[in-house]
Every structure is written in C-alpha cells, then in structure tokens.
Amino acid sequence: MKLFYGEEGREILFNNPEKVIMDVFDDPETIENFKYPFIVYEFKPMEIELSAKWIVKEILEKLDDELGDPEGDYTQPTEAMIKSAEALVETIKKEYHVWMCEPTGNKIEYSQEDILKIKGKE
C-alpha cells in the first residue's frame, strides 16, 4: 500500500515526509521561528466501500422506476445478478485510483536540528 505524508488539515500530501518539510520550510526565518516539534502525519488511500448487492439493488430500482410494473414491488436481485456484480466490484476495487486519503494514526516528529539537516541536503 502506498503511503502519503502531510500536515494535519492541509490538502496537499507528498509521497515522502521530507518533501513536506521542503514545502513548509522555504526560508531560514520559517525554520528559526517555528514552534517545534514539527509533526508530519501519515495518510493512506481510503478504502472503496462497494457491495455487489447494493449495486444490483440500485440498478434494479432504477429499472423498476422506469420500466417496471407501476403497481408492483421492486424486483429482487437474483444470485446470478449478485455474482456478476461481485466480479464488477472486484474489478473496480483493483483498477480505480483512490485520491482521497485518511490518516493512519502514525506521525513523525521533527526537531529544528532535523529540519536543518534535511534542508541541508538541498
């Protein structure tokens, strides 16, 4: 699983915690005046929440609204429909690129000395 790093509450994430430091600490005054520690949070892409049964029910409801018996109940999914939708869900989860991320709970704390070392690599 690919992880990303960033500050809490910011929308920009990076694939390396040092890139967060390079982005935030762009001049010596920022390094000097920051109240340490500087915390970089770890994020992971959110999980795709899809169920085959939900997909089939949504499709059937739409079909019933447009094409079904106006006096009848909604069509219930069959096992064949659900099985086919399971393959679709699997493919979507494998091939869809998730951009939205959520915190993992892990964080890295940097001191002023750490920041100076990382900035010295520039």
Rosetta constraint file for C-alpha pairs under 8 A:
AtomPair CA 1 CA 44 HARMONIC 7.67 0.50
AtomPair CA 2 CA 44 HARMONIC 6.81 0.50
AtomPair CA 2 CA 45 HARMONIC 7.72 0.50
AtomPair CA 3 CA 15 HARMONIC 6.58 0.50
AtomPair CA 3 CA 42 HARMONIC 6.79 0.50
AtomPair CA 3 CA 43 HARMONIC 5.81 0.50
AtomPair CA 3 CA 44 HARMONIC 5.02 0.50
AtomPair CA 3 CA 45 HARMONIC 7.50 0.50
AtomPair CA 4 CA 13 HARMONIC 5.92 0.50
AtomPair CA 4 CA 14 HARMONIC 5.40 0.50
AtomPair CA 4 CA 15 HARMONIC 4.68 0.50
AtomPair CA 4 CA 16 HARMONIC 6.68 0.50
AtomPair CA 4 CA 17 HARMONIC 7.79 0.50
AtomPair CA 4 CA 42 HARMONIC 5.81 0.50
AtomPair CA 4 CA 43 HARMONIC 4.98 0.50
AtomPair CA 4 CA 44 HARMONIC 6.13 0.50
AtomPair CA 5 CA 13 HARMONIC 5.32 0.50
AtomPair CA 5 CA 14 HARMONIC 5.15 0.50
AtomPair CA 5 CA 15 HARMONIC 6.11 0.50
AtomPair CA 5 CA 16 HARMONIC 6.19 0.50
AtomPair CA 5 CA 17 HARMONIC 5.36 0.50
AtomPair CA 5 CA 20 HARMONIC 6.98 0.50
AtomPair CA 5 CA 40 HARMONIC 6.39 0.50
AtomPair CA 5 CA 41 HARMONIC 5.56 0.50
AtomPair CA 5 CA 42 HARMONIC 4.68 0.50
AtomPair CA 5 CA 43 HARMONIC 5.82 0.50
AtomPair CA 6 CA 10 HARMONIC 7.03 0.50
AtomPair CA 6 CA 12 HARMONIC 6.69 0.50
AtomPair CA 6 CA 13 HARMONIC 4.83 0.50
AtomPair CA 6 CA 14 HARMONIC 6.32 0.50
AtomPair CA 6 CA 17 HARMONIC 7.06 0.50
AtomPair CA 6 CA 20 HARMONIC 5.85 0.50
AtomPair CA 6 CA 40 HARMONIC 5.46 0.50
AtomPair CA 6 CA 41 HARMONIC 5.42 0.50
AtomPair CA 6 CA 42 HARMONIC 6.76 0.50
AtomPair CA 6 CA 43 HARMONIC 7.68 0.50
AtomPair CA 7 CA 13 HARMONIC 7.85 0.50
AtomPair CA 7 CA 20 HARMONIC 7.54 0.50
AtomPair CA 7 CA 39 HARMONIC 6.94 0.50
AtomPair CA 7 CA 40 HARMONIC 5.37 0.50
AtomPair CA 7 CA 41 HARMONIC 5.89 0.50
AtomPair CA 8 CA 40 HARMONIC 7.62 0.50
AtomPair CA 8 CA 41 HARMONIC 6.56 0.50
AtomPair CA 13 CA 20 HARMONIC 7.63 0.50
AtomPair CA 14 CA 19 HARMONIC 6.30 0.50
AtomPair CA 14 CA 20 HARMONIC 6.43 0.50
AtomPair CA 15 CA 19 HARMONIC 7.60 0.50
AtomPair CA 16 CA 20 HARMONIC 7.18 0.50
AtomPair CA 17 CA 21 HARMONIC 6.90 0.50
AtomPair CA 17 CA 40 HARMONIC 6.60 0.50
AtomPair CA 18 CA 22 HARMONIC 6.30 0.50
AtomPair CA 18 CA 118 HARMONIC 6.94 0.50
AtomPair CA 19 CA 23 HARMONIC 6.11 0.50
AtomPair CA 20 CA 24 HARMONIC 6.20 0.50
AtomPair CA 20 CA 40 HARMONIC 7.33 0.50
AtomPair CA 21 CA 25 HARMONIC 5.74 0.50
AtomPair CA 21 CA 115 HARMONIC 7.00 0.50
AtomPair CA 21 CA 118 HARMONIC 7.79 0.50
AtomPair CA 21 CA 119 HARMONIC 7.89 0.50
AtomPair CA 22 CA 26 HARMONIC 6.39 0.50
AtomPair CA 22 CA 119 HARMONIC 6.76 0.50
AtomPair CA 25 CA 30 HARMONIC 5.75 0.50
AtomPair CA 25 CA 31 HARMONIC 6.00 0.50
AtomPair CA 26 CA 30 HARMONIC 7.01 0.50
AtomPair CA 27 CA 31 HARMONIC 6.87 0.50
AtomPair CA 28 CA 32 HARMONIC 6.19 0.50
AtomPair CA 29 CA 33 HARMONIC 6.08 0.50
AtomPair CA 30 CA 34 HARMONIC 6.00 0.50
AtomPair CA 31 CA 112 HARMONIC 6.90 0.50
AtomPair CA 31 CA 115 HARMONIC 7.44 0.50
AtomPair CA 31 CA 116 HARMONIC 7.72 0.50
AtomPair CA 32 CA 112 HARMONIC 7.86 0.50
AtomPair CA 34 CA 38 HARMONIC 7.95 0.50
AtomPair CA 36 CA 110 HARMONIC 7.38 0.50
AtomPair CA 36 CA 111 HARMONIC 5.91 0.50
AtomPair CA 36 CA 112 HARMONIC 6.62 0.50
AtomPair CA 37 CA 109 HARMONIC 5.73 0.50
AtomPair CA 37 CA 110 HARMONIC 5.33 0.50
AtomPair CA 37 CA 111 HARMONIC 5.08 0.50
AtomPair CA 37 CA 112 HARMONIC 7.34 0.50
AtomPair CA 38 CA 109 HARMONIC 5.63 0.50
AtomPair CA 38 CA 110 HARMONIC 5.02 0.50
AtomPair CA 38 CA 111 HARMONIC 6.49 0.50
AtomPair CA 38 CA 112 HARMONIC 7.99 0.50
AtomPair CA 39 CA 107 HARMONIC 6.56 0.50
AtomPair CA 39 CA 108 HARMONIC 5.67 0.50
AtomPair CA 39 CA 109 HARMONIC 4.58 0.50
AtomPair CA 39 CA 110 HARMONIC 6.30 0.50
AtomPair CA 40 CA 107 HARMONIC 5.60 0.50
AtomPair CA 40 CA 108 HARMONIC 5.18 0.50
AtomPair CA 40 CA 109 HARMONIC 6.46 0.50
AtomPair CA 40 CA 110 HARMONIC 7.96 0.50
AtomPair CA 41 CA 103 HARMONIC 7.06 0.50
AtomPair CA 41 CA 105 HARMONIC 7.51 0.50
AtomPair CA 41 CA 106 HARMONIC 6.19 0.50
AtomPair CA 41 CA 107 HARMONIC 4.37 0.50
AtomPair CA 41 CA 108 HARMONIC 6.44 0.50
AtomPair CA 42 CA 103 HARMONIC 5.89 0.50
AtomPair CA 42 CA 104 HARMONIC 5.82 0.50
AtomPair CA 42 CA 105 HARMONIC 6.94 0.50
AtomPair CA 42 CA 106 HARMONIC 5.49 0.50
AtomPair CA 42 CA 107 HARMONIC 5.75 0.50
AtomPair CA 42 CA 108 HARMONIC 7.99 0.50
AtomPair CA 43 CA 101 HARMONIC 5.92 0.50
AtomPair CA 43 CA 102 HARMONIC 5.30 0.50
AtomPair CA 43 CA 103 HARMONIC 4.28 0.50
AtomPair CA 43 CA 104 HARMONIC 5.31 0.50
AtomPair CA 43 CA 105 HARMONIC 7.99 0.50
AtomPair CA 44 CA 101 HARMONIC 5.23 0.50
AtomPair CA 44 CA 102 HARMONIC 5.60 0.50
AtomPair CA 44 CA 103 HARMONIC 6.39 0.50
AtomPair CA 44 CA 104 HARMONIC 6.35 0.50
AtomPair CA 45 CA 98 HARMONIC 6.00 0.50
AtomPair CA 45 CA 99 HARMONIC 6.50 0.50
AtomPair CA 45 CA 100 HARMONIC 5.88 0.50
AtomPair CA 45 CA 101 HARMONIC 4.19 0.50
AtomPair CA 45 CA 102 HARMONIC 6.32 0.50
AtomPair CA 46 CA 98 HARMONIC 6.78 0.50
AtomPair CA 46 CA 99 HARMONIC 7.96 0.50
AtomPair CA 46 CA 100 HARMONIC 6.04 0.50
AtomPair CA 46 CA 101 HARMONIC 5.11 0.50
AtomPair CA 46 CA 102 HARMONIC 5.91 0.50
AtomPair CA 47 CA 98 HARMONIC 7.96 0.50
AtomPair CA 48 CA 93 HARMONIC 6.43 0.50
AtomPair CA 48 CA 98 HARMONIC 7.82 0.50
AtomPair CA 50 CA 54 HARMONIC 7.33 0.50
AtomPair CA 50 CA 55 HARMONIC 7.61 0.50
AtomPair CA 50 CA 89 HARMONIC 6.58 0.50
AtomPair CA 51 CA 55 HARMONIC 6.39 0.50
AtomPair CA 51 CA 86 HARMONIC 7.50 0.50
AtomPair CA 51 CA 89 HARMONIC 6.90 0.50
AtomPair CA 52 CA 56 HARMONIC 6.27 0.50
AtomPair CA 52 CA 82 HARMONIC 5.69 0.50
AtomPair CA 52 CA 83 HARMONIC 7.63 0.50
AtomPair CA 52 CA 85 HARMONIC 4.82 0.50
AtomPair CA 52 CA 86 HARMONIC 4.96 0.50
AtomPair CA 52 CA 88 HARMONIC 7.79 0.50
AtomPair CA 52 CA 89 HARMONIC 6.28 0.50
AtomPair CA 53 CA 57 HARMONIC 6.10 0.50
AtomPair CA 53 CA 77 HARMONIC 7.44 0.50
AtomPair CA 53 CA 82 HARMONIC 5.81 0.50
AtomPair CA 53 CA 85 HARMONIC 7.46 0.50
AtomPair CA 54 CA 58 HARMONIC 6.11 0.50
AtomPair CA 55 CA 59 HARMONIC 6.29 0.50
AtomPair CA 55 CA 85 HARMONIC 6.98 0.50
AtomPair CA 56 CA 60 HARMONIC 6.03 0.50
AtomPair CA 56 CA 77 HARMONIC 6.37 0.50
AtomPair CA 56 CA 81 HARMONIC 6.80 0.50
AtomPair CA 56 CA 82 HARMONIC 6.58 0.50
AtomPair CA 56 CA 85 HARMONIC 6.78 0.50
AtomPair CA 57 CA 61 HARMONIC 5.94 0.50
AtomPair CA 57 CA 76 HARMONIC 7.33 0.50
AtomPair CA 57 CA 77 HARMONIC 6.53 0.50
AtomPair CA 58 CA 62 HARMONIC 6.25 0.50
AtomPair CA 59 CA 63 HARMONIC 6.18 0.50
AtomPair CA 60 CA 64 HARMONIC 5.92 0.50
AtomPair CA 60 CA 74 HARMONIC 7.43 0.50
AtomPair CA 60 CA 75 HARMONIC 6.28 0.50
AtomPair CA 60 CA 76 HARMONIC 7.64 0.50
AtomPair CA 60 CA 77 HARMONIC 7.53 0.50
AtomPair CA 61 CA 65 HARMONIC 6.04 0.50
AtomPair CA 61 CA 74 HARMONIC 6.35 0.50
AtomPair CA 61 CA 75 HARMONIC 7.31 0.50
AtomPair CA 62 CA 66 HARMONIC 6.33 0.50
AtomPair CA 63 CA 67 HARMONIC 5.44 0.50
AtomPair CA 63 CA 68 HARMONIC 6.50 0.50
AtomPair CA 64 CA 68 HARMONIC 3.93 0.50
AtomPair CA 64 CA 69 HARMONIC 7.00 0.50
AtomPair CA 64 CA 74 HARMONIC 6.24 0.50
AtomPair CA 64 CA 75 HARMONIC 6.97 0.50
AtomPair CA 65 CA 70 HARMONIC 7.80 0.50
AtomPair CA 68 CA 72 HARMONIC 7.59 0.50
AtomPair CA 68 CA 74 HARMONIC 7.95 0.50
AtomPair CA 69 CA 73 HARMONIC 7.70 0.50
AtomPair CA 77 CA 81 HARMONIC 6.14 0.50
AtomPair CA 77 CA 82 HARMONIC 6.69 0.50
AtomPair CA 78 CA 82 HARMONIC 6.35 0.50
AtomPair CA 79 CA 83 HARMONIC 6.03 0.50
AtomPair CA 80 CA 84 HARMONIC 6.18 0.50
AtomPair CA 81 CA 85 HARMONIC 6.20 0.50
AtomPair CA 82 CA 86 HARMONIC 6.12 0.50
AtomPair CA 83 CA 87 HARMONIC 6.78 0.50
AtomPair CA 84 CA 88 HARMONIC 6.63 0.50
AtomPair CA 85 CA 89 HARMONIC 6.13 0.50
AtomPair CA 86 CA 90 HARMONIC 6.18 0.50
AtomPair CA 87 CA 91 HARMONIC 6.25 0.50
AtomPair CA 88 CA 92 HARMONIC 6.15 0.50
AtomPair CA 89 CA 93 HARMONIC 6.13 0.50
AtomPair CA 90 CA 94 HARMONIC 6.21 0.50
AtomPair CA 91 CA 95 HARMONIC 6.02 0.50
AtomPair CA 92 CA 96 HARMONIC 5.41 0.50
AtomPair CA 110 CA 114 HARMONIC 5.61 0.50
AtomPair CA 110 CA 115 HARMONIC 6.57 0.50
AtomPair CA 111 CA 115 HARMONIC 6.39 0.50
AtomPair CA 112 CA 116 HARMONIC 6.23 0.50
AtomPair CA 113 CA 117 HARMONIC 6.25 0.50
AtomPair CA 114 CA 118 HARMONIC 6.27 0.50
AtomPair CA 115 CA 119 HARMONIC 6.02 0.50
AtomPair CA 116 CA 120 HARMONIC 5.93 0.50
AtomPair CA 117 CA 121 HARMONIC 6.78 0.50
AtomPair CA 118 CA 122 HARMONIC 7.55 0.50
